[in-house]
Amino acid sequence: MNLIRGFLSTAAAGLILAACAALPPASSPSGPAPAGSPTPPPASPTGPTSPAAGAALKALAAQLNLDPSAITIVSVTPQDWPDGCLGLPSPGEMCAMHVVPGYRVVLQAGQVTHTYRTDQGGSEVRPEKPQFGPTPGSAQLPEGLLASIAGQLQQSPSGVSLVSAEPVEWPDACLGVSTPGTVCAQVITPGYRVIVSAGGAQYEFHTNQSGSVVRQAGNAPGPLGTPGTLLEWTGPGAPCQVVSFSLQAVSTAACPGGSETPTSTPFAPGLRTAELAALAASYRAFSADTPAGRVVFSGHGRQVATPAEQRSIAEWARQAVSEVSAAQPAAITWRRVGGIAGFCDELSLYLSGFGCPTSCKTTQSRDLGRTRLASDQLEQLYTWIDEFQPFDLHTGDMSVADGMTIDLHFAGQGSTPASSADQQAILQFAAQVFATAGQG
């Protein structure tokens, strides 16, 4: 608890889309129309019956498990997309680099607007992030939802007011809110994160798309210490604590059954908030048990976190919590000095996957920015960390002209001594990470 009270953080795209000209209307048939037969309007390639609109509507209906008749087509606008991925590539996806004519299709499901990008024939359909309408209020949510929340809080509906609401894809059928003994189907569940105010306190609730399932976030009913929580981390070992991170504050409470009073500490803007925001923008919501603790992550990105990336987010939380009292040591510390080029380079690489490359050529080290390991690099790092004992490695000889030395400290947590080959592999790994960071 004292650790959190002392917690301090350390110091924190667009596509220019050219609109296609609307296609000219179909030419009128020659000759007068038969008497009593109204002339039908010309079919519009961008109208509600176009293949592109139909494909987008079908995709949204499948995503939300709704009858297509419950979805309204708001608009279909011609658009030139910059590549074969329609400007929305998945992580690691290779996109054909040529302009793809297509459409932006705007759909309405309930009070949530969904936008899809398509090619001309509707064979390629990709969703943009859904958005609520511009006016906040209870009308944006499923009917009766605020009344249901008021019932859970034992308040009258008039005593509960909406603070914020946002669409979220929850990682499981439990809406990212786990309870002991409950088995949650591991299926992405569209819904909402709703923050309400009642009795002078704020509360967070997770719902499904229709509002038929409503769960209060947190380990026990009670006021929300940190509105807009992005990451909830339960540390391994004792004493058991649950730490919640938002972009505004860090709060802590004892695990269920504990007696400690929750506390909250402002999360000063800076490096840690920038990292958390980047993680939230990259990954989808998930919950996972990792060697670094349990994580409930409320990200809004498109990327599905691998087990290694899930662990890296738990390691990030553990590192952030430990920084004030005693900074978490780096998993790998690498230093290169000398050589013909006059190197003086350093790298500190943490279990969170974030690395700090610096140049020490001057009297004061110069920060070269931050880097983060890819999923396969994280897997390799954790394999070594979990298997090998700590070791130090020194190579080179500065006593000769243009000599160069490389030093490596490896903070392993395993029980197996690393072989010479393993030590060299870790040394090369660190050098490669530094070289890649330098290019960025």
N, C-alpha and C positions, 0 to 999 in steps of 0.2 A: 504494500500500500504506500509506504514511504517513497518507493521507486516512482509510482505514478504521480504522487504529489510534486515530485521534483522533476517531472518529465519536461524536457525542452527539446524542441526540434532544431536541427541545424539548417543554415540558409541553403528559395524556390527557383487540304487540305481543301484550297477551294478550287473547284472546277469551274472554268468559264465555259458555259454551255451555250452554244449557238443555236438559236431556235430556227427550225426549218420553216420555210414559207408554207402556208396552208395550201393544200392541193386545190386546184380550181374545181368548182362544182361540175357534176356531170352535165353534158350538153342535153338540152331538152329534145325530146323526140320530135321528129318532123310531123307537121300536120296537127290539126286541132284534136283535143282529147274528145272521146265519145261523150255525148250528152249524158249528164247525170253521173259521170265518173270523175271524181276529183283527181287532179294530178298529184301523185305521191311526191313527197319531198325527195330530193336526190340523196342517195346513201352517202354518208360521210365516212371517210376512212379513219377519222379520229373520233367518231361518235361512240355511244355506249355499246353498240353492237359490233364494234371492230374486234378482230381476233386478239389484238394486244390487250384491250380492256377486258375481254372475256378471260384471257389467260391470267391476268393479274387478279381478277375477282376470284377465279378458281383457286389460285395459290393462297389468297388470304383466307378464303373459306376453309381450306384444308388446315392452314396454320392455326386458326382460332376454333376449329371444329364447329363452325356455324353453317346454317343453311345459306346458300348464296343469296336467297331472297332477302336475308337480313342485312345485306351489304349494299350500300348505295354508291354508284359511280359518280363522283363529283366532277371530274374533268379528265380529258385525255388530250395531252399537248404534244405536238411533234417536237422531237429533240434529236440532236446529233450527239452521240456518246463518243468519248475519246478512244475507246478500245473495245475489244471483244468481251470484256467483263463489264461493260456498261459503266465504267468508272467506279465499280464496287468490287474489286478483287478480294478473294478470300486469302488468308495468310499463306504465302508460298505458291499461290496460283500464278501461272504464266498466262498473260493476256496477249492476244493478237493485237499488235499496235497499228490499227487502222480505224478510221471513223466509221461508226455503226449507226445508221439512221434508225430511229425508233421513237418511243413515246414515254412521257412521264404520265403515269396514271394515278390519280388521287382518288382514294376510296374512303368511305365513312362506315365504320362499324360502331354502333352505339354513339358515344360522344368522343371517340378517338379517330383521328385522321391517319390513314396509312398511305404511303406513297411508294409506288413500284416503278421500276425502270424496265422497259422491254425493248426488244428489237421490233422491226416492222411486222413480222408475222406472229409475234407472241411466242416463239419457240424458246427464247431466252428471257427469263423473268427474274428480277432481283429486287428485294425489298430495301427501301431506306428505313431509317429508324422512325417508328410511329411517334406522333406528337399529339398532345392535347390541344384543344382549341385555345385561343388567346385569353379567354375570360375564365379565371378560376372560379370554382364553386361546386356545390354538390351535384349540379346538373351534369357535370362531366363524368360522374361515377354511376355505376349500376344503381337502378332505383332501389331504395331501401337500405343501401349500404351504410349510410351514416346512422340510421336507426339501429341497425345491427351492431355497429361499433358502440353506440351509446348503451345498448343493452349489456354488452360485455363489460363496459366500464361502470355499470350500475348508475347511469346518468340519464336524465331526460334528454330526448333528441335536441331540445332547444338549448341545452347546456353544453353541446359539443359543436365545435366549429372546425371547418376544414382549413388546415394550414398549407398543405401542398399535396399533390398527387402526381404520380408519374407511372407510365407503363413499364413493366419489367417482365423479363422472361425468367421465371424462377427455375432453379436447377432440379427440382423434384416436385412430387405431388403434395409434399408438406409445405410448399411455398418457401423453402429455405429456413423454416422454423422447426427444428428437431426437438423431440421430447423423449425422455428415457423410455425404452421399451417399444417405441413406435417404429415400424418399418415403412420407409417412404419409397414409393415407386420412383425409380430414377428416370424420369421423363420431363423434358422441358415443358413448363406450365405457364402460359401467358397470364398476366394479371397486373396488379397495381401495387405500388408502395404508397401508402396513405399515411400522412402525418396529421393528427388532429390535436386540438387543444381542449382541455376540459379541467375545470377546477384549478386553473392556474398552472397546470403542467401539460407537457406535450407527450403524446404516445404515438408509437409507430405500429401500423398494422399491415400485413401482407394478405392479398386477396387473389382469387382466381379471376378469370375474365368476366364471368357473370356475376360475381359477388356472392355466390352461394357458399363459398368457403372463405372464412375470415380468421386469421391467426394473428395474435399480438406478438410482435417481435420481442426478443429478449428471453431470458431463462425463466422469468416469473412475471406475472402481471404486475404492472407498476408504471410510474412515469418514465418517459424516455429521457435518459441523461444526455444523449448526444443526438440531436435531430440530424437526419440525413446520413445515418451510419453506412459506411461503405465496407467496413471490414470488422468482423468480430473474431477475436482470437482467444482461444482457451489454452493457456500454456501447459506444457507437460510438467509433471512433478508436483511437489507441494511447496508452499501452500497453493491450492488451486484458485486461480483468478481468471476472470473473463475481462478482456480489454477490448473496448469498442473504439474504432477510429472513424472520424468523419474529417472533412476538410476544415472544420472549425475547432474541434475539440477531441480530446482523448478521455474516455471514462473507464473506470474499473469497478468491478464488483466481485464478491466472493462467488464461487461456483454454487449451484443449487444446494441448499442445506447449510451453507456458510452463514456466518453472523455479521460479517463486516458490512458497513454502510457504504453504498456506492459513492464514488467521488468523481469529479470531472475537472479536467485541466484544459485551458485553452491551447489549441494546437496552432502555434505561431506559423504564419506563412513562411515558406522557405523550401529547402531541398526536400524534406520528407513529404510535405504536402504536394509538391510537384511530382514526386515519385508515385504517391498514392493516386493522384489524379490520372497519371499516365497508365497505371495498372487498371484502374476502373474503366478507362476509355478503351483499353485493349481487350479485356476478357469478359466473357459472359459470367453471370452469377453462378456460383457453385457452393457446395459444402463438402468438406473432406476432412478425414483424419490423416495427419501426416506425422512423420517422426519429430517435427518441430512444433506439434500441437494441432488442435482442431481449428479449422477455419470455416467461417460462414462469410462468403464474399459476395457482395451485391454489386458486381460490375455491370456495366451497360454496353460493353463492347461486343464484337462479333466473333472473337476467337475463343475456342474451347480450350481451357487450360489443361495441359497434360499433367500427369501425376508429379513430374519434376517441377513444373511451373506452379502447381498448387503448393508444393513444399516451399518453393522459393518465396511465395507470398507469406507463408507462415514464418519463414526465417526473417523476412523483412519486418514483420510485426515484433518478433523477438528482439531483433537488433534495435528497432526504434525504442522499445521499452527499456532496454538495458543501457542506452547511451549515456544517461546522465550520471549514474553512480559509477559505472565502470564500463567504458565502451567495449562492445563485443569485439574480440580480436578477429582479425581477418583470417579466413580459411587458408589463403595463400598470400604470402608477401614475397614479391620478386623485385630484385634490384640489379641493374646492369650499369657498370662504370668502366670508362676507358675506351680502348680501341682507337683505330685510325680516325674514326668520326668523332671521337671525344664524347661518347655516350655518357649520360647520367640520367637514367630512367628508373622509375619506380612504379609498382602496381600493387595495390591492396585489393584483394578480391574476397568478397563476403559470401556467406551461405545464402543470402537473399538473392544472389545472382548479380547484384550491382557491383561494379568495380570502379576504383579511383586511380586512373593513370596520372602520373605527375612527372614533370621534368625538373631535375635538380641541377641543371647546368649553371644556374645563378645562385647567389647566396641564399635566396628565398625560393623554396619549391614553387613551381608554377603548375596550377591545376589544369589538366588537359581535358576536363569535362568528365562526364559520367558515361559508363558503358554498362550494358546488361547482357548476360549470357543468353544464347538461344537455348531452346528446349533440349537439343541433343548435348550441348555443352553442360547444361545443368545436370543431366543424367550422369554424364561422365564424372563431374565433380563430386556428386553425392556418392557414386560408387567408390571412388577413392577415399573420401572422407569417412564413410562408414566402415571401410575395410582396414585401412592402414593406420599405424601409430604415427604420432608426430615425428618429424625429422627436420634437420637443417642440412642444406647442401651448399657447398662452395666450389666453384669451378674457376679456372683461369689463373693467371699469374701477372700481377701488376709490376713485378720486378724487371720485366723485359720491356724493350721499346715497343710502344703502341700496344702494350698488353691490356687485357680486358678481364674483369672479373664479373661473375654472376653469382648472386646469393639468393637462396630460396628458403623460406620457412614455410613448412606445411603443418597446419594444425589439425592433424588427423584425429578421429575419434574412435578408431577401430583398435584391434588387438594384434594385427598381423604386421610384422616389419616389412616395409616396402623394399623390394629388390632394387638393385642398381638400375635395371631397365625401367622399372616403375618410376623411380625418382627422375630419370631422364625424360620420361614421357610427361610427367607433371611439369618439369622445367620447360619443355617445349610448348606445352599447353599454355602456360603463363605468358611466354614470349609471344605466342600467336594472339592471345587475347589483347596484349598491349599493342601489337602491331595493327590489329584491326581497329582498336579504339583510336589510335593515332590517325588512321585514314579517315575516321569519321569527324 
